[in-house]
Amino acid sequence: MKKDHQIFILLSNPTTIIAKMIGLYTRAPYNHASIAFDPELQDVYSFGRKHPLIPVIGGFIKEDIYSGFFEKASCAVYSCSVSKATYDKIRSLVKQIEENKDMYSYNFLGILGVILNIELGRDKTYFCSQFVSSVFQMAGVNLLDKSAGLTTPEDLSTSSVLKLAFRGNMETYRRMYCYRSKLAAVEQPHFYIAN
């Protein structure tokens, strides 16, 4: 099967209390994982905090890489080449979760499980890297030889299936990949035919 479609994994270290707490334990450079379907990261999805001031209310979220959480974040962007069928399947899985997001919640218990090396949590609960790994597994792509319920963002960075596209700070990524594509769209000539 031809692998001509790209899915992107964004690993980041956003400036949130939870990310900082996880970072104190893991000592890893990236403590948050998201999935995106375009290199400009316009459509980025994950599990995380739903309210900016209340870190304990979490669930499925659509992220904005221009928000304050990512303003000073460091990040790594990986690409995964997949077939059109796999791309469509993963996109569909994420869309189904988005359409039913009120049925899903953040797997706080699962974070404890990672520390204890025991899968914990209920149905329809995910933490960020568990969500990313799970949607790939549900589509038949194993990013790691490890259960999604024990997968950390650091684990994702070691996947032989993923190819590193960028490592640095989010502002540099936005400048290199996002602004350039916006400029290209603006700079394209528009021709009008007058009657």
Buried (B, 14 or more C-beta within 10 A) or exposed (E): EEEEBBBBBBBBBBEBEBBEEBBEEBEBBBBBBBBBBBBBBEBBBBBBBBEEEEBEEBBBBEBEBEEEBBBEBBBBBBBBBBBEEBBEBBBEBBEEBBEEBEEBBBBBEBBEBBEEEEBBBEEEBBBBBBBBBBBBBEBEBEBBEBEBBBBBBBBBBEBEBBEEBBBEBBBEBBEEBBEEBEEEEEEEEEEEEEE
